[in-house]
Amino acid sequence: MSLDEPAVKDLYRPESSRGLGQDESRASDNGRVPEPAMDVVRHHARTMGAAPAELTTAWVKGI
């Protein structure tokens, strides 16, 4: 499953993402780090087969 544009709150470029601390819960694509809009993601939780409370940035990274 993929998330569309409204589900992304911000997208950090490689030079801006260095200070974010690349932890295991953050997705990264060629140094770009998307910041999910968790309120939008949780709004669509049922269509993704999950309860809203289950959804975290780590969950988003796994989809």
N, C-alpha and C positions, 0 to 999 in steps of 0.2 A: 504494500500500500504506500502511496505517496501523499504528502500533504501539499495543498495548493497555497498560493500566495498569501491569503489572509491568515494562514496559520504561522507565518513567519513574522515575528515582531521587528527584527532587525537582522542585518547580515554584516558581519564584521570582516573587513578585508584582512589579508595576511599581516600587513603592518599594524593594523589596529587590534588584531586578535591576540597578539603576544602577551598583553597584560591581563588577559582573561583567565589565565591559569588553565591550561589544557587538562582538565580532569576527565575521568572516565565517563561522566554523564554528558559531556558535550560532543556533538558530532562535529566533524571537520572534513572539509572537502578542498584539497589543494590549499590548505591554510585558511580558507574562509570558514567562519564559524556562524551558523545560523542560530539566532535566539528565537525559540518558539514562543508564539503567543498562546500561552497555556490556557487562557480563558476560552479561546477559539477551539483549541484542541479538545478540551474537556467538554465543550458544548456538543461536539460530534463523537463523543466517546462510545455511545451505544452503537453507532454505525460501524465502529471499529471493533466491536465485540468486547468492550471493556467498561468498567464502571468509572465515572469521572474521577473518583478519589484515587484510583489505581494509576492514573496517568502522571508521569513525571518526565523530566527532560531525558532521563536515562531510557524510559520507555519509548519516547519519540525517537531517540537515536537508533533503537533496535528495529524500527519499522522500515 
